[in-house]
Amino acid sequence: MRISRFLPLLAVFTMLSFSSCSSEEFPSETIDSMALPAAPAAKTIEIEILELINAHRINEGLTPLNNHNTIKAVAYTHTDYMIESSNVGHDNFFQRKNSLIDNANATRVSENVAYAYSSAQSVVNAWLNSEGHRHNIEGDFTDFDISAEQNEEGKWYFTNIFIKR
């Protein structure tokens, strides 16, 4: 068997090993609370992910979440950072959290990240099959958004942030 067939499994294993806060080994993201970048236009894969998450929440008897452009802008900074550093994780989470507290009136913030999934369904399934990620999806939140970006090789990176206001 070719090693490339094991990459999605390796990505899931890697995702499960991260915690909500992580090391500062790489250059920090720049999130200026006064000048957040504009949220890029939603991509089809992002819309599909948000729809799948809300469909799951509704199926579980939970309230659907609202999209929020400030969340998308903050998520985008992290996705871009993960691509630049070739590191999938939660580096600088507290910077993102504080930015959302300041700019979106968040009282609670959580996030899911992923790498190398090629469809909305595959990344959402991976998150739902992980207790910690599923807990975020099913959590007591009011708003969410996502950033999905591709690196030069065409591999997708995802940052999905949830907040409660």
TORSE-712066 format. One record per residue (C-alpha): residue in one letter; x, y negated, z negated. Coordinates in nm, 3 decimals, decimal comma, padded with zeros to 5 digits. Example, Ala and Ser with C-alpha at 12.3 -4.5 7.8 and 13.67 -1.06 7.14 Angstrom:
REM TORSE-712066
<r res="A" u="01,230" v="00,450" w="-00,780"/>
<r res="S" u="01,367" v="00,106" w="-00,714"/>
REM end
This chain:
REM TORSE-712066
<r res="M" u="00,000" v="00,000" w="00,000"/>
<r res="R" u="00,112" v="-00,351" w="00,072"/>
<r res="I" u="00,187" v="-00,584" w="-00,219"/>
<r res="S" u="-00,046" v="-00,848" w="-00,072"/>
<r res="R" u="-00,343" v="-00,624" w="-00,156"/>
<r res="F" u="-00,255" v="-00,661" w="-00,525"/>
<r res="L" u="-00,234" v="-01,042" w="-00,525"/>
<r res="P" u="-00,601" v="-01,100" w="-00,623"/>
<r res="L" u="-00,562" v="-00,856" w="-00,913"/>
<r res="L" u="-00,241" v="-01,029" w="-01,018"/>
<r res="A" u="-00,422" v="-01,365" w="-01,005"/>
<r res="V" u="-00,697" v="-01,234" w="-01,236"/>
<r res="F" u="-00,438" v="-01,096" w="-01,478"/>
<r res="T" u="-00,254" v="-01,428" w="-01,472"/>
<r res="M" u="-00,576" v="-01,625" w="-01,528"/>
<r res="L" u="-00,663" v="-01,416" w="-01,832"/>
<r res="S" u="-00,328" v="-01,484" w="-01,996"/>
<r res="F" u="-00,369" v="-01,864" w="-02,018"/>
<r res="S" u="-00,496" v="-02,054" w="-02,318"/>
<r res="S" u="-00,673" v="-02,390" w="-02,329"/>
<r res="C" u="-00,356" v="-02,576" w="-02,408"/>
<r res="S" u="-00,022" v="-02,504" w="-02,255"/>
<r res="S" u="00,340" v="-02,607" w="-02,241"/>
<r res="E" u="00,476" v="-02,929" w="-02,098"/>
<r res="E" u="00,754" v="-02,765" w="-01,896"/>
<r res="F" u="00,659" v="-02,934" w="-01,570"/>
<r res="P" u="00,631" v="-03,305" w="-01,496"/>
<r res="S" u="00,309" v="-03,433" w="-01,646"/>
<r res="E" u="00,007" v="-03,527" w="-01,442"/>
<r res="T" u="-00,068" v="-03,893" w="-01,415"/>
<r res="I" u="-00,418" v="-03,977" w="-01,534"/>
<r res="D" u="-00,451" v="-04,346" w="-01,597"/>
<r res="S" u="-00,778" v="-04,396" w="-01,783"/>
<r res="M" u="-00,818" v="-04,738" w="-01,627"/>
<r res="A" u="-00,753" v="-04,628" w="-01,268"/>
<r res="L" u="-00,883" v="-04,278" w="-01,202"/>
<r res="P" u="-00,841" v="-04,170" w="-00,842"/>
<r res="A" u="-01,153" v="-04,165" w="-00,628"/>
<r res="A" u="-01,316" v="-03,823" w="-00,618"/>
<r res="P" u="-01,266" v="-03,664" w="-00,277"/>
<r res="A" u="-01,571" v="-03,558" w="-00,077"/>
<r res="A" u="-01,707" v="-03,219" w="-00,177"/>
<r res="K" u="-01,593" v="-02,922" w="00,030"/>
<r res="T" u="-01,828" v="-02,639" w="00,124"/>
<r res="I" u="-01,647" v="-02,396" w="-00,108"/>
<r res="E" u="-01,684" v="-02,639" w="-00,399"/>
<r res="I" u="-02,056" v="-02,684" w="-00,342"/>
<r res="E" u="-02,099" v="-02,308" w="-00,321"/>
<r res="I" u="-01,912" v="-02,256" w="-00,650"/>
<r res="L" u="-02,124" v="-02,515" w="-00,831"/>
<r res="E" u="-02,442" v="-02,360" w="-00,690"/>
<r res="L" u="-02,335" v="-02,009" w="-00,794"/>
<r res="I" u="-02,253" v="-02,126" w="-01,146"/>
<r res="N" u="-02,587" v="-02,303" w="-01,182"/>
<r res="A" u="-02,772" v="-02,000" w="-01,039"/>
<r res="H" u="-02,600" v="-01,784" w="-01,302"/>
<r res="R" u="-02,692" v="-02,030" w="-01,578"/>
<r res="I" u="-03,056" v="-02,037" w="-01,466"/>
<r res="N" u="-03,060" v="-01,655" w="-01,452"/>
<r res="E" u="-02,934" v="-01,652" w="-01,812"/>
<r res="G" u="-03,210" v="-01,896" w="-01,920"/>
<r res="L" u="-02,966" v="-02,187" w="-01,951"/>
<r res="T" u="-03,004" v="-02,542" w="-01,823"/>
<r res="P" u="-02,828" v="-02,614" w="-01,493"/>
<r res="L" u="-02,539" v="-02,860" w="-01,510"/>
<r res="N" u="-02,516" v="-03,194" w="-01,331"/>
<r res="N" u="-02,234" v="-03,280" w="-01,091"/>
<r res="H" u="-02,021" v="-03,572" w="-01,207"/>
<r res="N" u="-01,775" v="-03,766" w="-00,987"/>
<r res="T" u="-01,548" v="-03,863" w="-01,277"/>
<r res="I" u="-01,507" v="-03,495" w="-01,364"/>
<r res="K" u="-01,431" v="-03,420" w="-00,999"/>
<r res="A" u="-01,164" v="-03,694" w="-00,990"/>
<r res="V" u="-00,997" v="-03,558" w="-01,305"/>
<r res="A" u="-01,021" v="-03,198" w="-01,178"/>
<r res="Y" u="-00,861" v="-03,307" w="-00,850"/>
<r res="T" u="-00,558" v="-03,452" w="-01,032"/>
<r res="H" u="-00,502" v="-03,115" w="-01,200"/>
<r res="T" u="-00,552" v="-02,907" w="-00,885"/>
<r res="D" u="-00,306" v="-03,130" w="-00,701"/>
<r res="Y" u="-00,061" v="-03,093" w="-00,991"/>
<r res="M" u="-00,092" v="-02,711" w="-00,987"/>
<r res="I" u="-00,014" v="-02,706" w="-00,614"/>
<r res="E" u="00,285" v="-02,941" w="-00,652"/>
<r res="S" u="00,429" v="-02,746" w="-00,945"/>
<r res="S" u="00,333" v="-02,399" w="-00,813"/>
<r res="N" u="00,198" v="-02,334" w="-01,161"/>
<r res="V" u="-00,156" v="-02,218" w="-01,234"/>
<r res="G" u="-00,256" v="-02,306" w="-01,587"/>
<r res="H" u="-00,392" v="-02,560" w="-01,829"/>
<r res="D" u="-00,087" v="-02,789" w="-01,855"/>
<r res="N" u="-00,178" v="-03,137" w="-01,978"/>
<r res="F" u="-00,532" v="-03,031" w="-02,073"/>
<r res="F" u="-00,551" v="-03,283" w="-02,355"/>
<r res="Q" u="-00,473" v="-03,566" w="-02,111"/>
<r res="R" u="-00,770" v="-03,459" w="-01,896"/>
<r res="K" u="-00,989" v="-03,419" w="-02,203"/>
<r res="N" u="-00,904" v="-03,767" w="-02,332"/>
<r res="S" u="-00,960" v="-03,917" w="-01,988"/>
<r res="L" u="-01,309" v="-03,763" w="-01,977"/>
<r res="I" u="-01,384" v="-03,880" w="-02,331"/>
<r res="D" u="-01,285" v="-04,234" w="-02,227"/>
<r res="N" u="-01,437" v="-04,240" w="-01,878"/>
<r res="A" u="-01,735" v="-04,003" w="-01,888"/>
<r res="N" u="-01,845" v="-04,025" w="-02,254"/>
<r res="A" u="-01,759" v="-03,659" w="-02,303"/>
<r res="T" u="-01,788" v="-03,517" w="-02,652"/>
<r res="R" u="-01,672" v="-03,169" w="-02,551"/>
<r res="V" u="-01,449" v="-03,058" w="-02,260"/>
<r res="S" u="-01,347" v="-02,718" w="-02,126"/>
<r res="E" u="-01,206" v="-02,587" w="-01,800"/>
<r res="N" u="-01,151" v="-02,281" w="-01,583"/>
<r res="V" u="-00,866" v="-02,256" w="-01,333"/>
<r res="A" u="-00,791" v="-02,000" w="-01,064"/>
<r res="Y" u="-00,564" v="-01,932" w="-00,770"/>
<r res="A" u="-00,569" v="-01,736" w="-00,443"/>
<r res="Y" u="-00,938" v="-01,648" w="-00,420"/>
<r res="S" u="-01,069" v="-01,691" w="-00,069"/>
<r res="S" u="-01,440" v="-01,741" w="-00,134"/>
<r res="A" u="-01,672" v="-01,909" w="-00,381"/>
<r res="Q" u="-01,827" v="-01,575" w="-00,475"/>
<r res="S" u="-01,491" v="-01,411" w="-00,549"/>
<r res="V" u="-01,368" v="-01,686" w="-00,782"/>
<r res="V" u="-01,702" v="-01,711" w="-00,965"/>
<r res="N" u="-01,714" v="-01,330" w="-01,003"/>
<r res="A" u="-01,362" v="-01,335" w="-01,151"/>
<r res="W" u="-01,462" v="-01,602" w="-01,401"/>
<r res="L" u="-01,782" v="-01,419" w="-01,494"/>
<r res="N" u="-01,587" v="-01,096" w="-01,549"/>
<r res="S" u="-01,359" v="-01,272" w="-01,799"/>
<r res="E" u="-01,512" v="-01,332" w="-02,142"/>
<r res="G" u="-01,339" v="-01,668" w="-02,200"/>
<r res="H" u="-01,418" v="-01,805" w="-01,855"/>
<r res="R" u="-01,778" v="-01,679" w="-01,873"/>
<r res="H" u="-01,811" v="-01,848" w="-02,214"/>
<r res="N" u="-01,723" v="-02,181" w="-02,046"/>
<r res="I" u="-01,972" v="-02,121" w="-01,763"/>
<r res="E" u="-02,248" v="-02,033" w="-02,011"/>
<r res="G" u="-02,145" v="-02,295" w="-02,268"/>
<r res="D" u="-02,333" v="-02,586" w="-02,420"/>
<r res="F" u="-02,242" v="-02,842" w="-02,154"/>
<r res="T" u="-02,433" v="-03,107" w="-01,960"/>
<r res="D" u="-02,210" v="-03,180" w="-01,661"/>
<r res="F" u="-01,943" v="-03,017" w="-01,450"/>
<r res="D" u="-01,753" v="-03,043" w="-01,127"/>
<r res="I" u="-01,476" v="-02,869" w="-00,941"/>
<r res="S" u="-01,174" v="-02,933" w="-00,725"/>
<r res="A" u="-01,064" v="-02,670" w="-00,474"/>
<r res="E" u="-00,754" v="-02,745" w="-00,269"/>
<r res="Q" u="-00,528" v="-02,539" w="-00,046"/>
<r res="N" u="-00,150" v="-02,534" w="-00,055"/>
<r res="E" u="00,066" v="-02,533" w="00,258"/>
<r res="E" u="00,023" v="-02,156" w="00,294"/>
<r res="G" u="-00,356" v="-02,188" w="00,279"/>
<r res="K" u="-00,398" v="-02,041" w="-00,072"/>
<r res="W" u="-00,679" v="-02,196" w="-00,274"/>
<r res="Y" u="-00,627" v="-02,352" w="-00,619"/>
<r res="F" u="-00,932" v="-02,428" w="-00,836"/>
<r res="T" u="-01,000" v="-02,649" w="-01,139"/>
<r res="N" u="-01,355" v="-02,633" w="-01,277"/>
<r res="I" u="-01,420" v="-02,872" w="-01,568"/>
<r res="F" u="-01,724" v="-02,872" w="-01,798"/>
<r res="I" u="-01,827" v="-03,152" w="-02,034"/>
<r res="K" u="-02,098" v="-03,225" w="-02,284"/>
<r res="R" u="-02,221" v="-03,583" w="-02,314"/>
REM end
